[in-house]
């Protein structure tokens, strides 16, 4: 592969792994034109200082030092913003992903022009089964069912992207694990490939139960972006109608009782009907505001709400 390859690796408190990581990257990619963008995400163990020393004698190593610990998604986005390569590779800095897999994935991407993203699958995981593997399987099943992009291993950081596949993807929160699903919204084709996985030998895992909860919240965002970002009235308006219609029926029923001479002022059903109706009207109003915002975003700037792509086997167009 003659094209420049950008390797993006978020780093957080991985001092004990840095020297070996850099050495293994250099050995694995010796036959490629590449740059390695290691993003220090506010490490507290001296990782930033060691990265600076390693980069002094390696022109291909381009560290970025974030002002504080922003999280893996932000660190990865900083790497994407700095990357110059036509192909971008991501992996973790803890050496559980094997840099030796990268050349094989790059050759595979070269052989399959229809594929935009190669996503690693740690088929033989080397983590504690109950603490990591079982929750991961549940999360992968849930994410696949919710997004419609079926992968065995969303959490594997070893992925290879064509640059254009990331052109419309921006990362926040814990969205780094949803990149294939986010890119698929813009037409990217994803293929899963089995990769090597090693146990962590040095350093401390950053995984925790709070991270799983954040992932669930971000999954709701991804689902909304995938189905309703261009039509928010269908999401908010749909829920609003489900609430407002029963509320209106309840109030109509109570109004009929009132006209029949019955007292309805002390009935809990009255308050329940009013709450349902008000919540429904508010959600429908939010949907209408969302529709206005979508049009404000696209129309004044002349932004299209669709993307056009060339066929992967189509010859480049030449001007006459």
N, C-alpha and C positions, 0 to 999 in steps of 0.2 A: 504493500500500500504506500503510494507516494504522497498521499495527502497528509497534512498536519493533523496529529491526534492530540487532543487535550485530555489529560487525566485530572479529574477533580476529586479531591479527597478532603472532607472535613476532619479537623483534628481538634480533640478536646482531651487534655491531660493524657497524652500518649507518649510521654518522654521516653519510656523504656522501649518503645517499639519503633521510634523514628529512624534510627540508624539502619536497622534491618529493612524497614519498609523502603527507604530510599535506595538501598543497595539492590533489593529485589526488583524494584521498578526499573532501575538502570539495566540490570541483567536481562529482564524479560523483554524490554523494548529497544534493545541495542540496534536492531535492524530497522527501526522506524524513525521517522521524523516526528518528534513529540515534545510536548511541554507538560510538566506536572505542576498543577496549581494546588498547593496544600494550604487550606484555609484554617488558620489557628483561631478557634472560636472562644477567645478569652481564657485560654488555659492558665491554670494556677501552679503548674508543676515544673515550669521552665521549658515547656515544649516550644514556645515562641522563640526563645533565645537559641535553642538548638537548631530550629529550622533556619534561623538567620545564618548561623555558622555553616550549616550544610549547603545553603544556597550560594555562599560566597565562592565556592569552587565548582559549582555546577550550573552552567548557564541555563540549562533546561528546567531547573527547579525554581519555581516562581511562587514564593510564599505570600499570603495575604494575612494581615494581622487585624482581626476585628477588635473594636474597642472594649467589648465585653462579651459575655456568653449569651448569644442570641438564640442558640438552638441549631439543630442540624439542618433544618430546612433553609434558614437564612444563610447559614454558612455555605450550603450547596448553591444557593442562588448567587451569592457573591462569586463563587467559582465559575458559574455559568456566565455571569456578566463579564468576567475577565478572560474567558476562554476564547482563543482565536482559531481553534481547529475546526475542520469540516466534520470531524467525528469527535464526540465527547464521551469519555468513559468515566463512570463513577465507581468508587469502592470505599469501604471503611478503612480507617487507619489503624485498626487493631490487629491486622494480619490474619484475621479469620477468613477474609476473602484472599484468594491467592493471585498475586500479580501475574504468575505464569499462565493463567487462563486468558489473559488479555489478548495475546497474539492470535489464539485460536478463534476468539470471538470476532476480532477484526477481520480475519480472513473469511469467516462465515458471513459477516455483514457484506463484504465485498462480493461474495458469490450469490447473494440474494437481494437483488435491487428492489424487490417488492416489499421488503421488510424495512421499517424505520427504526424500530427499537428491539434490541435483544435484551431480554430480562433474565437474570440469573436465577436458577432454581437450586437451592441447597438441598438436594434430594437426600443426602446422607448428612444430616445436621449433627454437629458435635457439641450441642448445648444440653444442659440439664433438661430432661424430658418434660417433667411436670412444670418446671418454672418457666421455660421458654418455648419448648416445641409444641406442647399441647395448646396453650393460648394462641400461639402463632397460627396453628392449623385452623382453629375456630375463626380467628380474625381474617385469614385468607379466604375461607369459605364465605364469610359474611361480606367482605369487600367485593369478591367476585360476583356474588349474587346481586349486590346493590348496584354496582357500576356496569355490569354486563361485560367486563373485560376479565376473562377467566384465567387466573394465574395460580399456580401452587404456592408461590412464595413472593408476596408483595414486599416483604421486609428485607429481601436480599439487596444490598446496596450495589453489588456488581452488575452494572447495566451499561449497554453501549447504545448511543443515540446518534442518529444523523442530526446535524445541527438544525436543520429546518424543522425537525420534530419538536424541538424545544422553543421555537420562535414565539409561540403564543402562550407559553406556560410560565406562570409566576408562582413562586413558592412562599407560603406563610404557614405559621403554626407547625403542624406535623405533616404537611402535604407532600414532603419528599417521598414518602412511601407510596403515594398515589400518582406519581408522575405518569406511568403508562396509561392509567385511566383518564387523567387530565389531557394528555396528548391525543388519546383516541378520540376525544371530543372534536378535535380539529383534523381528523382523518388519518392519524398515524396508525400504521400497522405494527402489531406487537407479536413477537415470537419468544417463547420461553426456551431456555437452554440450560441443561444441567451443568453446574460448576462445582468446583472443589470447595469444601468448607473445613476449616481447621478449628480446634478448640482454642480459646483464648489462653495464651501462655503467660502473658505479662499484662500488668495494668488491671483496671477495675471496670466491670461492665457498667454502662450508663442506663441499663434497662430497669424499669420499675413499673409497679401497677398503675401509678398516676399517668404514665405514658400511654397505657392501654385506654384509659378513660379519655385522654385527649384525642387519641386516634378515632374513637367512636364519634366524638363531636365533629371532627374534621370530615368523617365519612358522610355525615349529614350535609355538610357544605358541598362536598363533591357531588353527591346525589342531586342536590338542588341545582348546582351549576350545570350538570349534565342534561337535566330535563327541563328546567324552568327558567334559566337565565334569560332566554329570549322571550319568555311568555309568563312572567310572574303572576299575571292575573289568574292563570289556571291553577297555580298553587295556592296563593292566598285567597283568591276568590272561591276556589273549590271548598277549602276548609270553612271559609266564611259562610257559604251557602248551607253547609252541613250544620252549622250552628244557628244561623239566622232563621232557617225554615222551621225547625222545631220550636224555636222561640216564638215566632209569629203565630204558629198553630196554637201554642199554649195560651198566648195572650188573646187570640181570637176566641178560644173556648171560654176563657175567663170573662171576656167582654160579653159573650152571650149569656153567661150565668148572671152577670151584673144587670143586664137588661131584663132578665127574668125575675129580678128582685132579690137575688141572693147577695150576701156580703162576701166580698173577695179580698178585702183589705188585709186580713190576718193570715192569708194562705201563703205558705212557703213557695207554692207553685208560681205565684205572681212574681216574686223576686227572681226565681229560677228562669222564668220566661224572659224577664227584662234583661238579665245578665246574658243569656244566650243571644238575644237579638242584638244587644249592643256589641258584644264580642264579634258576632258575625259581620255587622256593618263595618266595624273597624278593620277587620281583615280584608273585606272587599275593598275598602278605601286604600289599604296598603297595596293591594294588587294593582289598583288603578294608578297609584303613585309610581309603583315599579314600572308599569308600562310607559309612563311619561318619561321616567329616567332612562329607560332603554332607548327611547327615541331621541332624547337629548344627547345621549352618548354617540349614537350612530349618525344622525341626520345632519346636524350643523357642520361636523367635520368631514362629512362625506364618506364615513367609514361604511364599508359593506358588512352585512351581517352573515356573510358566507365566505368561504375560501375556495380558490381554484388551484388545482395542482396539476403538474404535468404527469403523464403516465411514466412509470419508471423505465420503460424501454423506449420511450419516445426520443427521437433524435433531437439534439439542440436546434432551436430555430435560428436561422441565419438571415440577417437583413439583406435585402437585395441591393 
